Amino acid sequence: MFWEGLSRELDASQAMLDGLFPRLQDLLDIHFTFLDRLVCTQNLTADRSVDSVGSLLVEQASCLSQSHSMHC
């Protein structure tokens, strides 16, 4: 990720990184929760196929729009 590279290679301060990537941990949590839900949905069938992800995408969009409103 850019955050790690800036931190390691350019020795960027925590304050600078927080300014560039506000609420990064919140966004990562949202995305990893979504990934976990997708994997759980795959595990519901023996062949790991998924017929529909519409409801998961709608919920994800809602989480992202709520998160985005916190950033604006």
C-alpha positions, -999 to 999 in steps of 0.1 A, spaced: 0 0 0 10 36 -5 9 42 33 36 16 40 58 28 12 56 64 23 62 54 59 92 32 51 109 47 21 102 84 28 101 83 65 68 102 65 55 111 99 23 96 114 7 130 113 14 134 75 1 99 68 -30 105 88 -36 136 68 -31 118 35 -51 87 45 -77 98 71 -96 69 87 -76 44 68 -82 17 94 -120 22 92 -119 17 54 -98 -14 57 -122 -28 82 -151 -22 59 -134 -39 30 -121 -69 49 -156 -74 64 -169 -74 28 -143 -99 17 -152 -122 46 -188 -120 37 -180 -129 1 -160 -159 12 -187 -170 35 -212 -168 6 -189 -189 -15 -187 -215 13 -225 -220 13 -222 -243 -17 -201 -274 -24 -186 -260 -56 -181 -225 -40 -202 -210 -68 -223 -179 -60 -255 -172 -78 -260 -136 -66 -241 -110 -48 -266 -82 -52 -276 -79 -16 -239 -80 -5 -231 -52 -29 -260 -31 -18 -249 -34 18 -213 -26 8 -223 5 -10 -243 16 20 -212 11 42 -190 30 18 -214 59 14 -216 62 52 -178 61 54 -175 86 26 -198 110 44 -175 109 74 -146 120 52 -164 149 36 
